[in-house]
Amino acid sequence: INYLAAHPAAGDIMQGTGGIRKLRWAAHGKGKSGCVRIIYYFHNESMPIFLLTLFGKGEKSNLSKSERNELAKFTTLLINNYGG
């Protein structure tokens, strides 16, 4: 949380999501095999950062096309509600 607060644009923007970002983060003491993917939304400084989900590297490598489409709809709702 502290890292994202200090570096909100650190994650790569995931194509087809409306700006959702994915940050790869190594779990403490586990190296690359213990990486997690943090999925979050950062629009700008006038909106909060939204932590959406996280998953381990061994669970899945990426979101499905269907999941990305749903997130794109969600980002539209966030922007409309927060006036980003």
N, C-alpha and C positions, 0 to 999 in steps of 0.2 A: 504494500500500500504506500509506504513512504517513497519508494522508488518511483512509482507511477505518479504520485503527487508532484515530485520534483522533475520528472521527465515524462509528461503525459503523451508526447508524440513519439516515444521510444519504439513502440511496436510497429510492425509492418501492417499497412492497410491491406485488408483481405478483399480481393477482387469480387465484385458482385454483392457486396454487403451494405453499401451505402456509407462506408467509412469506418466500419468495425475494424479494430486492430487486434493483431495477435502478437503476443510477446512470449518468447521462449525464455524460461527461467530455470536454472539448475537448482534442484532441491538441495538443501544444505548437506554436504558430505556425501552426495551420491553421484556427482559428476554428470556427464551427458546422459547416462542411462537413467538418471533420476529426474530428467527434465520434465517440466510441466508447461503446458500452453495456457496462457492467460488470455482470455477473450474479453475485450472491453471496448467501450466507446468514448472517444474524446472528440468533441466538436470544436470548442474554443474555450477561452478562459471565462466566458460568461455562463457556461454550463458546467455542472459537476461531471466528474468522470464516472461512468457507469461500468461496474464490474459485472459481466454477464455470466461467465462460466469459466471453469478451468478443467483441464483433463491431463492425465499423464501421457507421456510419450508412448508408452506401451498400450494405452487404451485405444487411441486413434491418432492418426497423423494430421488429419484436417477435418473441417466441417464438410458435410455433403452439400450438393447444389441446393437441395431443398432447405437445409438449415440456413444457408447463406441467403436464400430468397426471403425466408421469414425474418432474418435479421435486418435485411434492407427495408422491409415494411416497418419494423420496430424503430429503426433510426428516424424514419419519417415522423412517426408518432412522437418520439423524443424531441425532435426539433420543433414540431408544432406546439407541443406543450410547454417547452422552455423558451420558445422564441429565439432560438439560436440564429 
